[in-house]
Every structure is written in structure tokens, then in C-alpha cells.
Amino acid sequence: MSDGLAVAFAAHLRQQALDAAVAGLIISMVVVTVIVPVWLFVMLW
């Protein structure tokens, strides 16, 4: 019983880590796509 619980908990933690990695990647992509054009616009203005 406890072994199955530990396996399920480990799988849950791994899923959370994957979700966090994907969220971080999406956030960084959004930041890049927003900041870079604004920065270029300001530098070229």
C-alpha cells in the first residue's frame, strides 16, 4: 500500500515539475516576444 502511494506521489511530483518547466518556457517565450520588439522600438526611436 505504502509503496504504491510513494510511486503515485513520485509521479505526481514529476508531473508538477514538468508543468513548472513548461510554464517557465512559455513565460520566457512570452517575455522574449514582448520585450525584444519593445526594446528594438525604443532603441530605434
C-alpha positions in Angstrom: 0.0 0.0 0.0 2.6 2.5 1.0 4.8 1.5 -1.9 2.0 2.3 -4.4 1.4 5.6 -2.6 5.1 6.5 -2.9 5.1 5.7 -6.6 1.9 7.8 -7.1 3.4 10.6 -5.1 6.7 10.5 -7.1 4.7 10.5 -10.4 2.7 13.5 -9.1 5.8 15.4 -8.2 7.3 14.6 -11.6 4.2 15.9 -13.3 4.3 19.1 -11.3 8.0 19.5 -12.3 7.1 19.1 -15.9 4.2 21.5 -15.7 6.5 24.1 -14.0 9.2 23.6 -16.7 6.6 24.1 -19.5 5.1 27.1 -17.7 8.6 28.6 -17.3 9.3 28.0 -21.0 6.1 29.6 -22.1 6.6 32.6 -19.8 10.2 33.1 -21.1 8.9 32.9 -24.7 6.2 35.5 -24.0 8.7 37.8 -22.3 11.1 37.5 -25.2 8.3 38.1 -27.8 7.1 41.2 -25.8 10.4 42.7 -24.6 12.5 42.3 -27.7 10.2 44.3 -30.1 9.6 47.0 -27.4 13.4 47.3 -26.8 14.1 47.5 -30.5 11.4 50.1 -30.9 12.9 52.2 -28.1 16.4 51.8 -29.4 15.5 52.7 -32.9 13.1 55.5 -32.0 
